[in-house]
């Protein structure tokens, strides 16, 4: 594919996600430079058309757009610090794990070195990189986002600018990501139950997916209750969930499954009932989570 008028891009970090991003840019015809601490991960990408930077300074000076897919803000700062001056006049995009404070620190560090900055998050797996419905969202200067939006869309067609604050992607990543592990552990508990009966975990997948779709369908209504502060007209009350606790007793003994991970959530229900919230919507639990 021709590289005419396509922004050169540097990818820092060639784990599974960084490799997928580099492949997407190569396929889209962008001159692509890659850097990784271990040389071996770059070889397959070089065979596909990428250029491997020998040093981090070479990686930064190779492109006007630098996309870092290193693990955390701390690691990113550690890697970039020796060559930070080379970022002047360039745009740094971070796609790593971390909390909002880390993104704010990263933004200040980049600005002090004359770099433009966006912080983002990829809300999918490496295999989904480049697909039209793959979601990425960003926080930072809108003018910087607009300048690079077409290039950023190579990584995923559902590309969103959240706002000018540089920590917004980290904020939403932390907020949205809070649902992941509880949902997965719940699925694993269900899989433990059915496999204890000699059934396969795959038999429950269609029903688990339907259940998750139902949860997704009620989230707008729950969010409206939270935003309004009115929990008085529930479609599912705290009492319904609380009364269900009794039916789950003995489950761990019957199926030899450890359900103790649920205890903090159960304690939230007990506290809510003790506060007189039995008839309120389940969304009122947010009032117990707010310190």
Secondary structure, 3 states (H helix, E strand, C coil): CCCCCCCCEEEECCCHHHHHHHHHHHHCCCCEEEECCCCHHHHHHHHHCCEECCCHHHHHHCCCEEEECCCEHHHHHHHHHCCHHHHCCCEEEECCECCHHHHHHHHHHHHHCCCEEEEEEECCCHHHCCCCCCEEEEEECHHHHHHHHHHHCCCCCEEEEEECCCCHHHHHHHHHHHHHHHHHHHHHHHHHHHHHCCCCCHHHHHHHHHHHHHHHHHHHHHHHHHHHCCCCCCCCEHHHHHHHHHHHCCHHHHHCCCCHHHHHHHHHHHHHHHCCCCCCEHHHHHHHHCC
